[in-house]
């Protein structure tokens, strides 16, 4: 089960990589326009994406089915 949990974390890292790229572009645009509210919001999303592989549901899962069902909400927000 430990190997499966490691794979789940890796899948989350791969999925969040695309989202980081988009958020980086959005952040640069916010800097250019001077939109500090957007900068703060994007920084918050990026922080939550960094924390996604440590989602507590991964460690709590005891079966493969439970592990498959774990999905950090931030992956659906951005």
Helices and strands as residue ranges (DSSP letters): H 2-33, H 36-51, G 52-54, H 56-60, H 64-69, H 74-77
